[in-house]
Amino acid sequence: MRRTKRILLTAIAILAAALLVYAKGTKITGKIVAYDVMLHSSKSASATQNQEVVVIETTNAKHKYVKVMFSSFGTTQIDPKYFDGTLPMDVDVFRDHSCDESVPRFVPQVKLEQIAKTYLLTDAFKASPPGRIKNLTCYVAIYKKKK
């Protein structure tokens, strides 16, 4: 019984890994509207992964604004040129329902008492911030090694 269970668990693990490798991702194109200032400013050059969370304005009518989470061991997950909100970027992503967010809060300037769970608007979107978003659909960026 024990050997059969071990073989079954190994087979399931191999199947799950294969599905993850061959799973088809989605490509999102858009401009950064806002970013999580807490994660953006608290990166360390250590053995732990750093994260960057941004809200992107897409061309998709159904999901005009989406949340994208980036993770890597470096201190730069997104090229700094995209943080003014004027240049569109392409991101390969997977959908992740666990990080969806209801009614995100956008601010043109962050005060210390409101730094948590707040997105700082990029310069291009400070004059015209997004309206009230009831549900911010979340995606996880697929890490690509820099060339």
C-alpha contacts under 8 A as a table, 3 or more apart, distances in Angstrom:
res1	aa1	res2	aa2	distance
1	M	4	T	5.21
1	M	5	K	6.21
2	R	5	K	5.15
2	R	6	R	6.25
3	R	6	R	5.12
3	R	7	I	6.22
4	T	7	I	5.13
4	T	8	L	6.11
5	K	8	L	5.08
5	K	9	L	6.15
6	R	9	L	5.19
6	R	10	T	6.11
7	I	10	T	5.11
7	I	11	A	6.13
8	L	11	A	5.12
8	L	12	I	6.24
9	L	12	I	5.08
9	L	13	A	6.17
10	T	13	A	5.10
10	T	14	I	6.21
11	A	14	I	5.15
11	A	15	L	6.13
12	I	15	L	5.08
12	I	16	A	6.08
13	A	16	A	5.13
13	A	17	A	6.17
14	I	17	A	5.14
14	I	18	A	6.15
15	L	18	A	5.08
15	L	19	L	6.17
16	A	19	L	5.15
16	A	20	L	6.22
17	A	20	L	5.11
17	A	21	V	6.27
18	A	21	V	5.15
18	A	22	Y	6.19
19	L	22	Y	5.24
19	L	23	A	5.54
20	L	23	A	5.21
25	G	92	D	6.25
25	G	93	V	5.47
25	G	94	F	5.19
26	T	92	D	5.60
26	T	93	V	5.22
26	T	94	F	6.19
27	K	90	D	6.70
27	K	91	V	5.54
27	K	92	D	4.45
27	K	93	V	6.06
28	I	58	T	7.02
28	I	90	D	5.72
28	I	91	V	5.21
28	I	92	D	6.38
28	I	93	V	7.12
29	T	58	T	5.92
29	T	59	T	7.32
29	T	88	P	6.45
29	T	89	M	5.53
29	T	90	D	4.48
29	T	91	V	6.40
30	G	56	I	5.73
30	G	57	E	5.24
30	G	58	T	4.52
30	G	59	T	6.86
30	G	88	P	4.73
30	G	89	M	5.55
30	G	90	D	6.85
31	K	56	I	5.36
31	K	57	E	5.42
31	K	58	T	7.05
31	K	82	Y	7.33
31	K	85	G	5.38
31	K	86	T	6.41
31	K	87	L	5.96
31	K	88	P	4.46
31	K	89	M	6.23
32	I	35	Y	7.47
32	I	54	V	6.50
32	I	55	V	5.84
32	I	56	I	4.49
32	I	57	E	6.44
32	I	82	Y	6.66
32	I	83	F	6.35
32	I	84	D	7.55
32	I	85	G	4.86
32	I	86	T	7.83
32	I	88	P	7.57
32	I	122	T	7.03
33	V	54	V	7.49
33	V	55	V	5.54
33	V	56	I	5.41
33	V	57	E	6.18
33	V	85	G	5.87
33	V	121	L	5.83
33	V	122	T	5.63
33	V	124	A	7.57
33	V	125	F	5.95
33	V	129	P	7.89
34	A	54	V	5.81
34	A	55	V	5.25
34	A	56	I	7.30
34	A	85	G	7.99
34	A	106	F	7.26
34	A	119	Y	5.50
34	A	120	L	5.14
34	A	121	L	4.11
34	A	122	T	5.28
34	A	125	F	7.87
35	Y	40	H	7.45
35	Y	52	E	7.71
35	Y	53	V	5.82
35	Y	54	V	4.18
35	Y	55	V	6.06
35	Y	119	Y	5.03
35	Y	120	L	5.44
35	Y	121	L	6.74
35	Y	122	T	7.59
36	D	39	L	5.69
36	D	40	H	6.16
36	D	52	E	7.10
36	D	53	V	5.51
36	D	54	V	6.29
36	D	117	K	7.47
36	D	118	T	6.35
36	D	119	Y	4.77
36	D	120	L	6.40
37	V	40	H	4.86
37	V	41	S	6.04
37	V	115	I	7.18
37	V	118	T	7.49
37	V	119	Y	6.44
37	V	120	L	6.12
38	M	41	S	5.58
38	M	42	S	6.17
38	M	115	I	6.51
38	M	116	A	6.79
39	L	42	S	5.33
39	L	43	K	6.90
39	L	50	N	7.91
39	L	51	Q	6.18
39	L	52	E	5.76
39	L	53	V	7.12
40	H	43	K	6.73
40	H	51	Q	7.54
40	H	52	E	5.80
40	H	53	V	7.75
43	K	50	N	5.82
43	K	51	Q	7.70
43	K	75	T	5.89
44	S	48	T	7.79
44	S	50	N	7.10
44	S	75	T	6.45
45	A	48	T	7.89
45	A	73	F	7.76
45	A	74	G	6.68
45	A	75	T	6.08
46	S	49	Q	7.95
46	S	73	F	7.71
47	A	73	F	6.75
48	T	73	F	6.24
49	Q	71	S	6.28
49	Q	72	S	5.24
49	Q	73	F	4.41
49	Q	74	G	7.34
50	N	71	S	5.64
50	N	72	S	5.63
50	N	73	F	5.82
50	N	74	G	6.81
50	N	75	T	6.50
50	N	77	Q	7.92
51	Q	69	M	6.98
51	Q	70	F	5.50
51	Q	71	S	4.52
51	Q	72	S	6.78
51	Q	77	Q	7.33
52	E	69	M	5.89
52	E	70	F	5.06
52	E	71	S	6.55
52	E	77	Q	6.55
52	E	78	I	7.76
53	V	67	K	6.96
53	V	68	V	5.74
53	V	69	M	4.54
53	V	70	F	6.24
54	V	67	K	5.76
54	V	68	V	5.45
54	V	69	M	6.66
55	V	65	Y	6.47
55	V	66	V	5.53
55	V	67	K	4.49
55	V	68	V	6.29
56	I	65	Y	5.52
56	I	66	V	5.41
56	I	67	K	6.38
56	I	68	V	7.30
57	E	64	K	5.63
57	E	65	Y	4.63
57	E	66	V	6.75
58	T	61	A	7.96
58	T	63	H	7.25
58	T	64	K	5.08
58	T	65	Y	6.00
58	T	66	V	7.39
59	T	64	K	6.30
60	N	63	H	5.51
60	N	64	K	5.39
61	A	64	K	5.40
63	H	66	V	6.44
63	H	137	T	7.34
65	Y	136	L	6.76
65	Y	137	T	7.63
66	V	136	L	5.64
66	V	137	T	5.14
66	V	138	C	5.98
66	V	139	Y	7.43
67	K	100	D	7.71
67	K	136	L	6.17
67	K	137	T	5.93
67	K	138	C	4.60
67	K	139	Y	6.14
68	V	93	V	7.91
68	V	138	C	5.83
68	V	139	Y	4.82
68	V	140	V	5.56
68	V	141	A	6.40
69	M	138	C	7.60
69	M	139	Y	6.32
69	M	140	V	4.79
69	M	141	A	5.90
70	F	77	Q	6.27
70	F	78	I	7.92
70	F	140	V	6.30
70	F	141	A	5.24
70	F	142	I	7.69
70	F	143	Y	7.53
71	S	77	Q	6.70
71	S	141	A	7.63
71	S	143	Y	7.27
72	S	75	T	7.78
72	S	77	Q	6.42
72	S	143	Y	7.11
74	G	77	Q	6.82
76	T	79	D	6.89
78	I	82	Y	7.44
79	D	82	Y	6.16
79	D	83	F	7.91
80	P	83	F	5.57
81	K	84	D	6.79
81	K	87	L	7.54
82	Y	85	G	5.83
82	Y	86	T	6.95
82	Y	87	L	5.65
82	Y	88	P	7.25
82	Y	89	M	7.17
83	F	86	T	8.00
83	F	122	T	6.26
84	D	87	L	7.72
84	D	122	T	5.18
84	D	123	D	5.29
84	D	124	A	6.09
85	G	88	P	7.69
85	G	122	T	5.45
85	G	123	D	6.44
85	G	124	A	5.08
85	G	125	F	6.94
86	T	124	A	6.09
91	V	141	A	6.49
91	V	142	I	7.69
92	D	141	A	5.82
92	D	142	I	5.61
93	V	139	Y	5.88
93	V	140	V	5.31
93	V	141	A	4.30
93	V	142	I	5.33
94	F	139	Y	5.45
94	F	140	V	5.31
94	F	141	A	6.56
94	F	142	I	7.15
95	R	138	C	6.36
95	R	139	Y	4.46
95	R	140	V	6.41
96	D	99	C	6.21
96	D	100	D	7.40
96	D	138	C	5.69
96	D	139	Y	5.19
96	D	140	V	6.42
97	H	100	D	5.49
97	H	137	T	7.40
97	H	138	C	6.37
97	H	139	Y	7.85
98	S	138	C	7.87
99	C	137	T	7.88
99	C	138	C	5.63
99	C	139	Y	7.87
100	D	135	N	6.98
100	D	136	L	5.67
100	D	137	T	5.02
100	D	138	C	4.83
101	E	104	P	6.48
101	E	135	N	5.73
101	E	136	L	4.98
101	E	137	T	6.83
101	E	138	C	7.45
102	S	133	I	7.40
102	S	134	K	5.40
102	S	135	N	4.41
102	S	136	L	6.00
103	V	132	R	6.84
103	V	133	I	5.41
103	V	134	K	4.79
103	V	135	N	6.04
103	V	136	L	7.29
104	P	117	K	7.71
104	P	118	T	7.20
104	P	119	Y	7.61
104	P	133	I	6.72
104	P	134	K	7.79
104	P	135	N	7.91
104	P	136	L	7.17
105	R	117	K	7.26
105	R	118	T	5.28
105	R	119	Y	6.13
106	F	118	T	6.03
106	F	119	Y	4.82
106	F	120	L	5.94
106	F	121	L	6.29
106	F	129	P	7.54
107	V	110	V	6.46
107	V	118	T	7.08
107	V	119	Y	6.27
107	V	120	L	5.25
107	V	121	L	5.93
108	P	120	L	5.86
108	P	121	L	5.25
108	P	122	T	7.78
108	P	126	K	5.59
109	Q	120	L	6.39
109	Q	121	L	7.69
110	V	114	Q	6.51
110	V	115	I	5.99
110	V	118	T	7.85
110	V	120	L	6.55
111	K	114	Q	5.44
111	K	115	I	6.19
112	L	115	I	5.38
113	E	116	A	7.83
114	Q	117	K	7.57
114	Q	118	T	6.68
115	I	118	T	5.75
121	L	124	A	7.98
121	L	125	F	5.98
121	L	126	K	5.69
121	L	129	P	7.33
122	T	125	F	5.53
122	T	126	K	6.32
123	D	126	K	5.42
123	D	127	A	7.98
124	A	127	A	7.20
125	F	128	S	5.15
125	F	129	P	5.19
125	F	130	P	7.83
126	K	129	P	5.65
130	P	133	I	7.60
133	I	136	L	6.56
